Amino acid sequence: MTTSPEKKNRPTPKRKDSEAKRAVSSLAPTTNKEGKKRDRDAARARRAASRVAYMRGDESALPARDRGPARRFVRNYVDSKRSVGEYFIPLIFVVLILSLFPVPAVQIVAIAFMYSALVASGINGFLLSRKIRTEVTTRFPGTSTKGLGMYGWLRSTQMRRLRAPKPQVQLGDKL
């Protein structure tokens, strides 16, 4: 047991006094119905404003995985081009519909088409990843390219309308 060289020059407060002081000074949750509704509405408004800022691409609203100029460049680079991966999910839906046909030849063709699209998407993602790393190295010297290729590849596999944050550039824009 260590003793402090200085004394506090006051007695230790009683437990009931400490608890009473804490109850008065704390930010206790609102107990009445109107206050709870007001708090809930304020929280909902904050979440909605944060979501709008995130979808707009505001740097302060982005999670850590999406922050930084290199990540912004990768998003814009991917959004300015079309890729096989963004059409993969709709293609799977078409294959699912075609696989319901009782004709085995249609099912085999649909499944072969799906696997060929999967392979094409993988090759496209690999080439896109390499291109992203070389572009980031030339445009942002000294920036680590770790994870940027996969970040771009995963973004390219999402349908353009469903990407978050929303695309900031149009298809075909030069960067």
Residue pairs with C-beta under 8 A, 6 or more apart in sequence:
13 21
29 36
29 39
30 36
30 38
30 39
50 61
53 60
53 61
54 61
54 62
54 164
54 165
55 164
55 165
55 166
56 165
56 166
57 72
57 75
57 165
57 166
57 168
59 67
62 165
65 71
65 151
66 75
66 165
69 140
70 136
70 140
70 143
70 145
70 148
71 148
71 151
72 168
73 135
73 136
73 139
73 140
73 175
74 132
74 136
74 148
74 151
74 152
74 155
75 152
75 155
75 165
75 167
75 168
76 167
76 168
76 169
76 173
76 175
77 132
77 135
77 152
77 175
78 128
78 132
78 152
78 155
78 156
79 155
79 160
79 163
79 167
79 168
79 169
79 171
80 169
80 170
80 171
80 172
80 173
80 174
80 175
81 156
81 171
82 171
83 121
83 124
83 125
83 128
83 156
83 157
84 117
84 120
84 121
84 124
85 121
85 124
85 125
85 153
85 156
85 157
85 158
86 156
86 157
86 158
86 159
86 160
87 117
88 117
88 118
88 121
88 157
89 159
90 159
91 113
91 114
91 117
92 114
94 110
95 110
95 111
95 113
95 114
98 106
98 107
98 109
98 110
99 107
99 110
99 111
101 107
121 157
124 156
125 153
125 156
125 157
126 153
128 149
128 152
128 153
128 156
129 149
129 150
129 152
129 153
130 149
132 145
132 148
132 149
132 152
133 145
133 148
133 149
136 143
136 145
136 148
137 143
137 145
155 163
160 167
169 175
